[in-house]
Amino acid sequence: MPRGGNNEQHIALDTPSQAADYISRMTRELTEIARRHDLGFLSYLLTMAHEESVAEANRIKVDVD
């Protein structure tokens, strides 16, 4: 990956709940890409990360309510 200018987009994740929701969305998208390209083990790992992020987001929301 080229390094140089800082073109990274920063996303405001002010709470653990926001972070877990964001990770959930990103891992879902990455899982779809991995599946589309027959990257079986990577797809499996991303699915596990997605499931954990969803569970964590739910735990956080229950604790807040």
The first five atom37 places (N, CA, C, CB, O) and aatype in JSON, in Angstrom:
{
  "aatype": [12, 14, 1, 7, 7, 2, 2, 6, 5, 8, 9, 0, 10, 3, 16, 14, 15, 5, 0, 0, 3, 18, 9, 15, 1, 12, 16, 1, 6, 10, 16, 6, 9, 0, 1, 1, 8, 3, 10, 7, 13, 10, 15, 18, 10, 10, 16, 12, 0, 8, 6, 6, 15, 19, 0, 6, 0, 2, 1, 9, 11, 19, 3, 19, 3],
  "atom_mask": [
    [1, 1, 1, 1, 1],
    [1, 1, 1, 1, 1],
    [1, 1, 1, 1, 1],
    [1, 1, 1, 0, 1],
    [1, 1, 1, 0, 1],
    [1, 1, 1, 1, 1],
    [1, 1, 1, 1, 1],
    [1, 1, 1, 1, 1],
    [1, 1, 1, 1, 1],
    [1, 1, 1, 1, 1],
    [1, 1, 1, 1, 1],
    [1, 1, 1, 1, 1],
    [1, 1, 1, 1, 1],
    [1, 1, 1, 1, 1],
    [1, 1, 1, 1, 1],
    [1, 1, 1, 1, 1],
    [1, 1, 1, 1, 1],
    [1, 1, 1, 1, 1],
    [1, 1, 1, 1, 1],
    [1, 1, 1, 1, 1],
    [1, 1, 1, 1, 1],
    [1, 1, 1, 1, 1],
    [1, 1, 1, 1, 1],
    [1, 1, 1, 1, 1],
    [1, 1, 1, 1, 1],
    [1, 1, 1, 1, 1],
    [1, 1, 1, 1, 1],
    [1, 1, 1, 1, 1],
    [1, 1, 1, 1, 1],
    [1, 1, 1, 1, 1],
    [1, 1, 1, 1, 1],
    [1, 1, 1, 1, 1],
    [1, 1, 1, 1, 1],
    [1, 1, 1, 1, 1],
    [1, 1, 1, 1, 1],
    [1, 1, 1, 1, 1],
    [1, 1, 1, 1, 1],
    [1, 1, 1, 1, 1],
    [1, 1, 1, 1, 1],
    [1, 1, 1, 0, 1],
    [1, 1, 1, 1, 1],
    [1, 1, 1, 1, 1],
    [1, 1, 1, 1, 1],
    [1, 1, 1, 1, 1],
    [1, 1, 1, 1, 1],
    [1, 1, 1, 1, 1],
    [1, 1, 1, 1, 1],
    [1, 1, 1, 1, 1],
    [1, 1, 1, 1, 1],
    [1, 1, 1, 1, 1],
    [1, 1, 1, 1, 1],
    [1, 1, 1, 1, 1],
    [1, 1, 1, 1, 1],
    [1, 1, 1, 1, 1],
    [1, 1, 1, 1, 1],
    [1, 1, 1, 1, 1],
    [1, 1, 1, 1, 1],
    [1, 1, 1, 1, 1],
    [1, 1, 1, 1, 1],
    [1, 1, 1, 1, 1],
    [1, 1, 1, 1, 1],
    [1, 1, 1, 1, 1],
    [1, 1, 1, 1, 1],
    [1, 1, 1, 1, 1],
    [1, 1, 1, 1, 1]
  ],
  "atom_positions": [
    [[0.84, -1.18, 0.0], [0.0, 0.0, 0.0], [0.87, 1.24, 0.0], [-0.95, 0.0, 1.21], [1.84, 1.33, 0.76]],
    [[0.53, 2.16, -0.83], [1.35, 3.36, -0.87], [1.17, 4.18, 0.39], [1.01, 4.21, -2.1], [0.08, 4.31, 0.95]],
    [[2.27, 4.72, 0.81], [2.22, 5.61, 1.97], [2.56, 7.01, 1.48], [3.21, 5.15, 3.1], [3.29, 7.19, 0.51]],
    [[2.05, 7.93, 2.13], [2.29, 9.3, 1.71], [1.26, 10.18, 2.34], [0.0, 0.0, 0.0], [1.17, 10.28, 3.57]],
    [[0.47, 10.84, 1.49], [-0.57, 11.73, 2.0], [-1.55, 10.99, 2.89], [0.0, 0.0, 0.0], [-1.82, 9.81, 2.7]],
    [[-2.07, 11.7, 3.85], [-3.01, 11.09, 4.79], [-4.42, 11.29, 4.26], [-2.85, 11.71, 6.2], [-5.09, 12.27, 4.58]],
    [[-4.87, 10.32, 3.44], [-6.21, 10.39, 2.86], [-7.2, 9.54, 3.64], [-6.18, 9.94, 1.42], [-8.32, 9.3, 3.17]],
    [[-6.82, 9.09, 4.82], [-7.7, 8.24, 5.61], [-8.91, 9.03, 6.07], [-6.95, 7.65, 6.81], [-8.82, 10.2, 6.45]],
    [[-10.05, 8.35, 6.02], [-11.28, 8.96, 6.49], [-11.49, 8.53, 7.93], [-12.5, 8.57, 5.58], [-11.49, 7.33, 8.22]],
    [[-11.66, 9.46, 8.82], [-11.86, 9.14, 10.23], [-13.34, 9.17, 10.56], [-11.08, 10.12, 11.13], [-14.06, 10.1, 10.18]],
    [[-13.78, 8.17, 11.25], [-15.17, 8.05, 11.62], [-15.29, 8.27, 13.12], [-15.74, 6.67, 11.19], [-14.55, 7.67, 13.91]],
    [[-16.21, 9.11, 13.5], [-16.4, 9.4, 14.93], [-17.06, 8.21, 15.6], [-17.25, 10.68, 15.12], [-18.22, 7.89, 15.32]],
    [[-16.34, 7.56, 16.46], [-16.85, 6.45, 17.25], [-16.65, 6.82, 18.71], [-16.13, 5.08, 16.88], [-15.62, 6.51, 19.31]],
    [[-17.65, 7.49, 19.25], [-17.51, 8.06, 20.58], [-17.86, 7.11, 21.72], [-18.36, 9.27, 20.69], [-17.5, 7.35, 22.87]],
    [[-18.56, 6.04, 21.4], [-18.98, 5.1, 22.45], [-18.64, 3.67, 22.04], [-20.49, 5.25, 22.73], [-18.48, 3.39, 20.85]],
    [[-18.54, 2.77, 23.0], [-18.32, 1.35, 22.66], [-19.45, 0.8, 21.78], [-18.21, 0.52, 23.95], [-19.19, -0.03, 20.91]],
    [[-20.66, 1.24, 22.0], [-21.78, 0.78, 21.18], [-21.62, 1.19, 19.73], [-23.1, 1.33, 21.74], [-21.86, 0.39, 18.82]],
    [[-21.21, 2.42, 19.49], [-20.97, 2.89, 18.13], [-19.84, 2.1, 17.47], [-20.63, 4.39, 18.12], [-19.92, 1.75, 16.29]],
    [[-18.8, 1.83, 18.23], [-17.67, 1.06, 17.69], [-18.1, -0.36, 17.33], [-16.52, 1.01, 18.71], [-17.75, -0.86, 16.26]],
    [[-18.86, -1.01, 18.21], [-19.32, -2.37, 17.94], [-20.25, -2.4, 16.72], [-20.05, -2.95, 19.17], [-20.16, -3.32, 15.9]],
    [[-21.13, -1.42, 16.6], [-22.02, -1.35, 15.44], [-21.22, -1.16, 14.15], [-23.04, -0.21, 15.6], [-21.51, -1.79, 13.14]],
    [[-20.23, -0.29, 14.19], [-19.4, -0.04, 13.01], [-18.63, -1.31, 12.62], [-18.42, 1.12, 13.28], [-18.59, -1.67, 11.45]],
    [[-18.03, -1.95, 13.59], [-17.28, -3.18, 13.32], [-18.21, -4.24, 12.74], [-16.6, -3.71, 14.6], [-17.82, -4.98, 11.83]],
    [[-19.42, -4.32, 13.25], [-20.41, -5.26, 12.73], [-20.7, -5.01, 11.25], [-21.7, -5.18, 13.55], [-20.72, -5.94, 10.45]],
    [[-20.92, -3.76, 10.9], [-21.2, -3.43, 9.49], [-20.0, -3.74, 8.6], [-21.57, -1.94, 9.35], [-20.16, -4.3, 7.52]],
    [[-18.81, -3.38, 9.06], [-17.62, -3.59, 8.24], [-17.31, -5.08, 8.05], [-16.42, -2.88, 8.87], [-16.97, -5.51, 6.96]],
    [[-17.43, -5.84, 9.12], [-17.13, -7.27, 8.99], [-18.17, -7.96, 8.11], [-17.09, -7.93, 10.38], [-17.84, -8.92, 7.4]],
    [[-19.41, -7.5, 8.15], [-20.43, -8.07, 7.26], [-20.04, -7.82, 5.8], [-21.84, -7.46, 7.56], [-20.11, -8.73, 4.97]],
    [[-19.64, -6.6, 5.49], [-19.24, -6.27, 4.12], [-18.0, -7.05, 3.7], [-18.98, -4.77, 3.99], [-17.93, -7.57, 2.58]],
    [[-17.02, -7.14, 4.59], [-15.79, -7.87, 4.26], [-16.06, -9.37, 4.08], [-14.74, -7.66, 5.36], [-15.44, -10.02, 3.24]],
    [[-16.99, -9.9, 4.87], [-17.36, -11.31, 4.72], [-17.95, -11.55, 3.33], [-18.37, -11.73, 5.81], [-17.62, -12.54, 2.69]],
    [[-18.8, -10.65, 2.88], [-19.4, -10.78, 1.55], [-18.33, -10.78, 0.46], [-20.42, -9.65, 1.3], [-18.4, -11.56, -0.49]],
    [[-17.35, -9.91, 0.6], [-16.26, -9.85, -0.38], [-15.47, -11.16, -0.36], [-15.32, -8.66, -0.08], [-15.16, -11.72, -1.41]],
    [[-15.14, -11.64, 0.83], [-14.38, -12.89, 0.96], [-15.15, -14.05, 0.34], [-14.06, -13.18, 2.44], [-14.56, -14.88, -0.36]],
    [[-16.44, -14.13, 0.59], [-17.25, -15.22, 0.01], [-17.3, -15.14, -1.5], [-18.67, -15.18, 0.56], [-17.17, -16.15, -2.19]],
    [[-17.47, -13.92, -2.02], [-17.54, -13.73, -3.46], [-16.28, -14.22, -4.16], [-17.78, -12.26, -3.78], [-16.32, -14.64, -5.31]],
    [[-15.16, -14.15, -3.46], [-13.88, -14.53, -4.05], [-13.37, -15.88, -3.53], [-12.85, -13.46, -3.78], [-12.18, -16.19, -3.64]],
    [[-14.28, -16.66, -2.97], [-13.97, -18.02, -2.5], [-12.78, -18.05, -1.53], [-13.67, -18.92, -3.69], [-11.92, -18.92, -1.63]],
    [[-12.74, -17.11, -0.62], [-11.71, -17.07, 0.41], [-12.3, -17.67, 1.68], [-11.2, -15.6, 0.66], [-12.64, -16.96, 2.63]],
    [[-12.41, -18.99, 1.68], [-13.15, -19.72, 2.7], [-12.74, -19.44, 4.13], [0.0, 0.0, 0.0], [-13.57, -19.07, 4.95]],
    [[-11.47, -19.62, 4.43], [-11.03, -19.46, 5.82], [-11.16, -18.01, 6.26], [-9.59, -19.94, 5.99], [-11.56, -17.73, 7.39]],
    [[-10.82, -17.08, 5.39], [-10.96, -15.66, 5.72], [-12.44, -15.32, 5.93], [-10.36, -14.78, 4.59], [-12.77, -14.56, 6.84]],
    [[-13.3, -15.86, 5.11], [-14.73, -15.67, 5.27], [-15.2, -16.18, 6.63], [-15.5, -16.37, 4.15], [-16.0, -15.53, 7.31]],
    [[-14.7, -17.34, 7.01], [-15.04, -17.92, 8.31], [-14.61, -17.0, 9.45], [-14.39, -19.3, 8.46], [-15.39, -16.73, 10.36]],
    [[-13.37, -16.53, 9.4], [-12.87, -15.65, 10.45], [-13.67, -14.35, 10.54], [-11.39, -15.34, 10.22], [-13.99, -13.88, 11.63]],
    [[-13.98, -13.79, 9.39], [-14.76, -12.56, 9.37], [-16.17, -12.79, 9.9], [-14.81, -11.98, 7.96], [-16.74, -11.92, 10.56]],
    [[-16.74, -13.95, 9.6], [-18.06, -14.28, 10.13], [-18.02, -14.36, 11.65], [-18.56, -15.61, 9.54], [-18.92, -13.87, 12.33]],
    [[-16.97, -14.97, 12.18], [-16.83, -15.05, 13.64], [-16.69, -13.65, 14.25], [-15.6, -15.92, 14.02], [-17.3, -13.36, 15.28]],
    [[-15.9, -12.8, 13.61], [-15.73, -11.42, 14.1], [-17.06, -10.67, 14.02], [-14.65, -10.68, 13.29], [-17.39, -9.9, 14.93]],
    [[-17.82, -10.88, 12.95], [-19.11, -10.23, 12.82], [-20.06, -10.68, 13.92], [-19.73, -10.52, 11.45], [-20.7, -9.85, 14.57]],
    [[-20.15, -11.98, 14.14], [-21.04, -12.5, 15.18], [-20.66, -11.98, 16.56], [-21.02, -14.03, 15.18], [-21.53, -11.65, 17.37]],
    [[-19.38, -11.89, 16.84], [-18.93, -11.38, 18.13], [-19.25, -9.89, 18.27], [-17.42, -11.6, 18.31], [-19.65, -9.45, 19.35]],
    [[-19.08, -9.13, 17.2], [-19.38, -7.7, 17.29], [-20.87, -7.46, 17.49], [-18.89, -6.97, 16.03], [-21.25, -6.54, 18.21]],
    [[-21.72, -8.26, 16.86], [-23.16, -8.14, 17.06], [-23.52, -8.48, 18.51], [-23.94, -9.07, 16.08], [-24.29, -7.76, 19.15]],
    [[-22.96, -9.57, 19.02], [-23.22, -9.97, 20.4], [-22.76, -8.89, 21.37], [-22.52, -11.3, 20.72], [-23.45, -8.57, 22.34]],
    [[-21.59, -8.33, 21.12], [-21.07, -7.27, 22.0], [-21.95, -6.03, 21.95], [-19.62, -6.91, 21.6], [-22.24, -5.43, 22.99]],
    [[-22.39, -5.64, 20.76], [-23.28, -4.48, 20.63], [-24.57, -4.73, 21.4], [-23.59, -4.18, 19.15], [-25.08, -3.82, 22.06]],
    [[-25.1, -5.94, 21.31], [-26.33, -6.27, 22.05], [-26.1, -6.24, 23.56], [-26.84, -7.65, 21.64], [-26.96, -5.76, 24.3]],
    [[-24.95, -6.74, 24.01], [-24.64, -6.7, 25.45], [-24.56, -5.27, 25.94], [-23.32, -7.44, 25.74], [-25.07, -4.94, 27.01]],
    [[-23.92, -4.42, 25.16], [-23.76, -3.01, 25.55], [-25.13, -2.36, 25.63], [-22.84, -2.25, 24.55], [-25.41, -1.62, 26.58]],
    [[-25.98, -2.61, 24.65], [-27.31, -1.99, 24.63], [-28.16, -2.45, 25.8], [-28.02, -2.29, 23.32], [-28.92, -1.67, 26.36]],
    [[-28.04, -3.72, 26.18], [-28.78, -4.24, 27.33], [-28.29, -3.57, 28.6], [-28.64, -5.77, 27.43], [-29.1, -3.22, 29.47]],
    [[-26.98, -3.4, 28.73], [-26.42, -2.77, 29.93], [-26.86, -1.31, 30.05], [-24.89, -2.85, 29.89], [-27.03, -0.81, 31.17]],
    [[-27.04, -0.64, 28.93], [-27.42, 0.77, 28.95], [-28.89, 0.92, 29.31], [-27.14, 1.42, 27.6], [-29.26, 1.86, 30.01]],
    [[-29.72, 0.01, 28.84], [-31.18, 0.1, 29.09], [-31.54, -0.21, 30.47], [-31.94, -0.82, 28.2], [-32.71, -0.18, 30.83]]
  ]
}
